[in-house]
Amino acid sequence: MTAPLTESGSARTGDRLRWVDVTRGLAVLLVVFYHVVIALKVADVDAPTWAVVLNDALAPFRIPTLMFCSGLLLARSLKKPPRQYLVGKLRHIGWPWLVWTAVIVGFLWFGSSVAGDGNYGPERLVELVLSPTTYTWYLAYLLAFYVVALVVPAVVRTAAIPLLLIASMLLNDGDGWTRVTFLLAFFFLGDVAARYRVRFEGLARRPVVFVIAALAAVGTAVASTQLPGLRYDLVAAVGVVGLVLVAVPLGGWVATTVVGRGLAAMGRDSIVYYTTHWIVVTLSVHILGRVGLDQSTLMVIVLLVLGLAVPWAMAWLSHRSRIVSALYSWPARRQRTVA
């Protein structure tokens, strides 16, 4: 019998699903890189061509892969009583959404006030909170998906996957309901993969499946460079499925390397990296612009290093400080000990 997934995305000791942590860490890395590339606009610097092309190629994979990995945890979470399930999701997803959305709003308002060239008055700030215009929208979606899954039976979740993908193509409204239905499909797909883990991993490890999946992922990446904005459609769906299938055997192998261990650590602390990096990158690009650094490739490297190093430090501190940990999860009550 295979070991169940833990809340960190790995299996219990003795049978760790290393590929899950590596895959989630990779998806977070893609998100950080995306924000690094687009942040150069703040300093009026054109991103290097290689970074733009790479960013376009990776566009279809970022958030859908994160949602798939989150769906892998659903079956285990649903074994808890409903109240405990909901409280846990509010503590670990709802709370960091609230904290970091407030941080973003405060950061943008303060920066606008200091620079005097922004457009972040009261109405704009309310819009940032109520509409999915900031990067923390992912946490709001994830929380909503976990709530939906609580009342939707497993058989319905499975059957809904193709229907949601079809709906996303028919709606065709970009970051509106198309994004909601597309990502919910991959959240449910991760759930199916976890419930049928042995079959899923066995399929992914077949050589012919690995080759076809790799071709699908690479083909989607190439197509995305020719058709910028290719994200929530059938081509993107095929590519993401290809990526997660490749990730099973390849991620397990990579996990034994230095790079793999780094990605796995990022995957286990994905909330910390996801919520923290944007503030770091945005603040850093302003500083780099002030000091006159305008060499685009060097800026990408510096911003990427800072965008990963600071969240790493925060993740390290969050495991050692209740104060830092409270930025990413509502503190649990301490258990009273009986003398």
C-alpha positions as CSV (number, residue, x, y, z in Angstrom):
1,M,0.0,0.0,0.0
2,T,1.3,3.4,-0.8
3,A,1.7,6.1,1.8
4,P,-0.8,8.9,1.9
5,L,0.2,12.5,1.0
6,T,1.0,14.9,3.8
7,E,-0.1,18.6,3.8
8,S,3.4,19.4,2.5
9,G,2.8,17.5,-0.7
10,S,5.0,14.5,0.2
11,A,4.3,11.1,1.4
12,R,5.0,9.8,4.9
13,T,8.6,8.9,5.8
14,G,9.7,5.8,3.9
15,D,7.8,6.5,0.7
16,R,8.2,10.2,-0.1
17,L,6.5,11.4,-3.3
18,R,9.6,13.4,-4.2
19,W,8.3,14.2,-7.7
20,V,5.4,16.1,-6.2
21,D,7.6,18.5,-4.2
22,V,10.0,19.0,-7.2
23,T,7.1,19.7,-9.6
24,R,5.5,22.2,-7.3
25,G,8.8,23.8,-6.7
26,L,9.4,24.1,-10.4
27,A,5.9,25.7,-10.9
28,V,6.7,28.3,-8.2
29,L,10.1,29.0,-9.9
30,L,8.2,29.7,-13.1
31,V,5.9,32.2,-11.3
32,V,8.9,34.0,-9.8
33,F,10.6,34.1,-13.2
34,Y,7.5,35.5,-14.8
35,H,7.3,38.4,-12.3
36,V,11.0,39.1,-12.7
37,V,10.6,39.5,-16.4
38,I,7.6,41.8,-16.3
39,A,9.0,43.8,-13.4
40,L,11.7,45.3,-15.7
41,K,9.0,47.5,-17.1
42,V,9.0,49.4,-13.8
43,A,12.6,50.5,-14.5
44,D,11.8,51.2,-18.1
45,V,14.1,48.5,-19.2
46,D,13.3,46.1,-22.1
47,A,13.5,42.5,-21.0
48,P,16.2,40.5,-22.9
49,T,14.9,38.6,-25.8
50,W,15.9,35.2,-24.4
51,A,13.9,36.0,-21.2
52,V,10.8,37.1,-23.1
53,V,10.9,33.9,-25.3
54,L,11.4,31.7,-22.3
55,N,8.7,33.4,-20.4
56,D,6.3,32.9,-23.3
57,A,7.2,29.3,-23.6
58,L,6.6,28.6,-19.9
59,A,3.3,30.6,-19.7
60,P,0.9,27.6,-20.1
61,F,2.5,25.6,-17.3
62,R,2.7,27.9,-14.2
63,I,-0.6,28.1,-12.4
64,P,-2.2,24.9,-13.8
65,T,0.7,22.9,-12.6
66,L,0.4,24.4,-9.1
67,M,-3.3,23.7,-9.1
68,F,-2.7,20.1,-10.1
69,C,-0.2,19.6,-7.3
70,S,-2.7,21.2,-4.8
71,G,-5.4,18.8,-6.1
72,L,-3.1,15.9,-5.1
73,L,-3.7,16.8,-1.5
74,L,-7.5,16.9,-1.7
75,A,-8.3,13.2,-1.0
76,R,-6.3,13.2,2.2
77,S,-7.7,16.5,3.3
78,L,-11.3,15.3,2.8
79,K,-10.7,12.5,5.3
80,K,-10.9,15.1,8.1
81,P,-14.2,16.2,9.6
82,P,-15.8,19.0,7.7
83,R,-15.1,21.6,10.4
84,Q,-11.5,20.6,10.8
85,Y,-11.1,20.6,7.0
86,L,-12.5,24.1,6.6
87,V,-10.6,25.6,9.6
88,G,-7.4,24.1,8.2
89,K,-7.9,25.7,4.7
90,L,-8.8,29.0,6.3
91,R,-5.6,28.9,8.4
92,H,-3.2,27.8,5.7
93,I,-4.8,29.4,2.6
94,G,-7.3,32.1,3.6
95,W,-5.1,33.7,6.2
96,P,-2.0,34.2,4.0
97,W,-4.3,35.5,1.3
98,L,-5.6,38.1,3.7
99,V,-2.2,39.0,5.1
100,W,-0.4,39.3,1.8
101,T,-3.2,41.0,-0.1
102,A,-3.1,43.6,2.7
103,V,0.7,43.9,2.4
104,I,0.4,44.4,-1.4
105,V,-2.3,47.0,-1.1
106,G,-0.3,48.8,1.6
107,F,2.9,48.6,-0.5
108,L,1.3,49.9,-3.6
109,W,-0.5,52.8,-1.7
110,F,2.7,53.8,0.1
111,G,4.8,53.6,-3.1
112,S,2.3,55.6,-5.0
113,S,2.2,58.2,-2.3
114,V,6.0,58.5,-2.2
115,A,6.6,58.5,-5.9
116,G,3.5,60.6,-6.6
117,D,3.0,59.0,-10.0
118,G,0.7,56.1,-9.2
119,N,-3.0,55.6,-9.4
120,Y,-3.8,53.9,-6.1
121,G,-6.5,56.0,-4.5
122,P,-9.2,54.4,-2.3
123,E,-11.3,53.2,-5.3
124,R,-8.3,51.5,-6.9
125,L,-7.3,49.8,-3.6
126,V,-10.7,48.4,-3.1
127,E,-10.7,47.1,-6.7
128,L,-7.4,45.3,-5.9
129,V,-8.9,43.5,-3.0
130,L,-12.3,42.6,-4.5
131,S,-11.1,41.6,-8.0
132,P,-8.5,39.1,-9.0
133,T,-6.0,41.7,-10.2
134,T,-3.1,40.9,-7.8
135,Y,-1.1,37.7,-7.8
136,T,-2.7,36.6,-4.6
137,W,-5.8,35.7,-6.6
138,Y,-4.4,32.2,-6.8
139,L,-4.9,31.7,-3.1
140,A,-8.5,32.9,-3.3
141,Y,-9.2,30.5,-6.1
142,L,-7.5,27.6,-4.3
143,L,-9.5,28.3,-1.1
144,A,-12.7,28.4,-3.2
145,F,-11.9,25.1,-5.0
146,Y,-11.3,23.4,-1.6
147,V,-14.7,24.6,-0.4
148,V,-16.4,23.4,-3.6
149,A,-14.7,20.0,-3.3
150,L,-16.1,19.6,0.2
151,V,-19.7,19.3,-1.2
152,V,-19.0,17.7,-4.6
153,P,-18.7,13.8,-4.5
154,A,-15.6,12.2,-6.0
155,V,-17.4,10.7,-8.9
156,V,-18.8,14.1,-9.9
157,R,-15.4,15.7,-9.6
158,T,-14.0,13.2,-12.0
159,A,-16.8,13.5,-14.5
160,A,-16.6,17.3,-14.3
161,I,-13.0,17.5,-15.7
162,P,-13.8,17.3,-19.4
163,L,-16.9,19.4,-18.9
164,L,-14.9,22.2,-17.2
165,L,-12.3,22.1,-20.0
166,I,-15.0,22.4,-22.6
167,A,-16.6,25.2,-20.7
168,S,-13.3,27.1,-20.5
169,M,-13.0,27.0,-24.3
170,L,-16.6,28.0,-24.9
171,L,-16.5,30.9,-22.4
172,N,-13.2,32.3,-23.9
173,D,-13.1,35.3,-21.6
174,G,-9.4,35.2,-20.7
175,D,-8.8,35.7,-17.0
176,G,-12.5,35.5,-16.2
177,W,-14.6,32.3,-16.0
178,T,-12.3,30.7,-18.5
179,R,-9.5,30.8,-16.0
180,V,-11.8,29.6,-13.2
181,T,-13.1,26.6,-15.0
182,F,-9.7,25.7,-16.5
183,L,-7.9,25.7,-13.2
184,L,-10.7,23.9,-11.4
185,A,-10.3,21.1,-14.0
186,F,-6.7,20.7,-13.2
187,F,-7.4,20.9,-9.4
188,F,-9.8,18.0,-9.9
189,L,-7.4,16.2,-12.2
190,G,-4.8,16.3,-9.4
191,D,-7.4,14.7,-7.1
192,V,-8.0,11.9,-9.6
193,A,-4.2,11.3,-9.9
194,A,-4.0,11.0,-6.1
195,R,-6.9,8.7,-5.8
196,Y,-5.6,6.4,-8.5
197,R,-1.9,7.0,-7.6
198,V,-0.6,3.6,-8.5
199,R,-2.2,3.6,-11.9
200,F,-1.2,7.2,-12.6
201,E,2.4,6.7,-11.7
202,G,2.5,3.3,-13.5
203,L,1.2,5.0,-16.7
204,A,3.7,7.9,-16.4
205,R,6.6,5.5,-16.1
206,R,5.9,3.7,-19.4
207,P,8.6,4.7,-21.9
208,V,6.1,5.3,-24.7
209,V,3.9,7.5,-22.5
210,F,7.0,9.4,-21.3
211,V,8.0,10.2,-24.9
212,I,4.5,11.3,-26.0
213,A,4.1,13.4,-22.8
214,A,7.5,15.1,-23.3
215,L,6.6,15.8,-27.0
216,A,3.3,17.3,-25.9
217,A,4.9,19.5,-23.3
218,V,7.7,20.7,-25.6
219,G,5.2,21.2,-28.5
220,T,3.0,23.4,-26.2
221,A,6.0,25.4,-25.1
222,V,7.0,26.1,-28.7
223,A,3.5,26.9,-29.7
224,S,3.3,29.4,-26.9
225,T,6.3,31.3,-28.2
226,Q,4.5,31.8,-31.5
227,L,1.1,32.5,-29.9
228,P,1.7,34.6,-26.8
229,G,-1.2,34.4,-24.3
230,L,-1.7,30.7,-24.9
231,R,-2.7,29.6,-21.5
232,Y,-6.3,28.4,-20.8
233,D,-7.1,26.4,-23.8
234,L,-6.9,22.9,-25.2
235,V,-3.3,23.2,-26.4
236,A,-2.2,24.4,-22.9
237,A,-4.2,21.6,-21.3
238,V,-2.4,19.0,-23.4
239,G,1.0,20.5,-22.5
240,V,0.3,20.6,-18.8
241,V,-0.8,17.0,-18.7
242,G,2.4,16.1,-20.6
243,L,4.4,18.0,-18.1
244,V,2.9,16.3,-15.0
245,L,3.3,12.9,-16.6
246,V,7.0,13.6,-17.4
247,A,7.4,14.9,-13.8
248,V,6.7,11.5,-12.2
249,P,9.8,9.6,-13.4
250,L,11.9,12.7,-14.1
251,G,11.1,14.5,-10.9
252,G,11.9,11.5,-8.8
253,W,15.3,11.3,-10.4
254,V,16.0,15.0,-10.2
255,A,15.1,15.0,-6.5
256,T,18.4,13.2,-5.7
257,T,20.4,16.1,-7.2
258,V,21.3,19.5,-5.6
259,V,18.9,21.3,-7.9
260,G,16.2,18.8,-7.2
261,R,16.6,19.2,-3.4
262,G,16.3,22.9,-3.8
263,L,13.1,22.6,-5.9
264,A,11.7,20.2,-3.4
265,A,12.3,22.6,-0.6
266,M,10.6,25.3,-2.6
267,G,7.7,23.0,-3.2
268,R,7.3,22.2,0.5
269,D,7.2,25.9,1.3
270,S,5.4,27.0,-1.8
271,I,3.0,29.4,0.0
272,V,6.0,31.2,1.4
273,Y,7.7,31.6,-1.9
274,Y,4.5,32.5,-3.7
275,T,3.4,35.2,-1.3
276,T,6.8,36.7,-0.6
277,H,8.6,37.0,-3.9
278,W,6.5,39.7,-5.6
279,I,7.2,42.3,-2.9
280,V,10.9,41.5,-3.0
281,V,11.2,41.6,-6.8
282,T,9.1,44.8,-7.2
283,L,11.0,46.7,-4.4
284,S,14.4,45.5,-5.8
285,V,13.7,46.6,-9.4
286,H,12.9,50.1,-8.1
287,I,16.2,50.1,-6.2
288,L,18.2,48.8,-9.2
289,G,16.6,51.5,-11.3
290,R,17.6,54.2,-8.8
291,V,21.2,53.1,-8.8
292,G,21.3,53.2,-12.6
293,L,21.6,49.5,-13.4
294,D,20.0,49.0,-16.8
295,Q,21.7,45.9,-18.2
296,S,18.7,43.7,-18.7
297,T,20.2,40.3,-18.4
298,L,22.1,41.2,-15.3
299,M,18.9,42.7,-13.8
300,V,17.0,39.4,-14.5
301,I,19.7,37.4,-12.7
302,V,19.9,39.8,-9.7
303,L,16.1,39.9,-9.4
304,L,15.7,36.2,-9.7
305,V,18.4,35.5,-7.1
306,L,16.7,38.0,-4.7
307,G,13.2,36.7,-5.5
308,L,14.3,33.3,-4.4
309,A,16.8,34.1,-1.6
310,V,14.5,36.2,0.5
311,P,11.6,33.8,0.4
312,W,14.1,31.0,1.3
313,A,15.2,33.0,4.3
314,M,11.6,33.6,5.3
315,A,10.8,29.9,4.9
316,W,13.8,29.1,7.1
317,L,12.6,31.6,9.7
318,S,9.0,30.4,9.5
319,H,10.1,27.0,10.8
320,R,11.8,28.6,13.8
321,S,9.8,31.7,14.7
322,R,6.1,31.7,15.5
323,I,6.0,35.4,14.6
324,V,7.3,34.8,11.0
325,S,5.2,31.6,10.7
326,A,2.1,33.7,11.5
327,L,2.6,35.6,8.2
328,Y,1.8,32.4,6.3
329,S,-0.5,30.4,8.6
330,W,-2.9,31.4,11.4
331,P,-1.2,30.2,14.5
332,A,-2.5,27.0,16.0
333,R,-3.5,26.8,19.6
334,R,-0.9,25.5,21.8
335,Q,-1.8,22.2,23.5
336,R,-2.0,22.4,27.3
337,T,0.1,19.8,29.0
338,V,-1.1,18.1,32.2
339,A,1.5,18.0,35.0
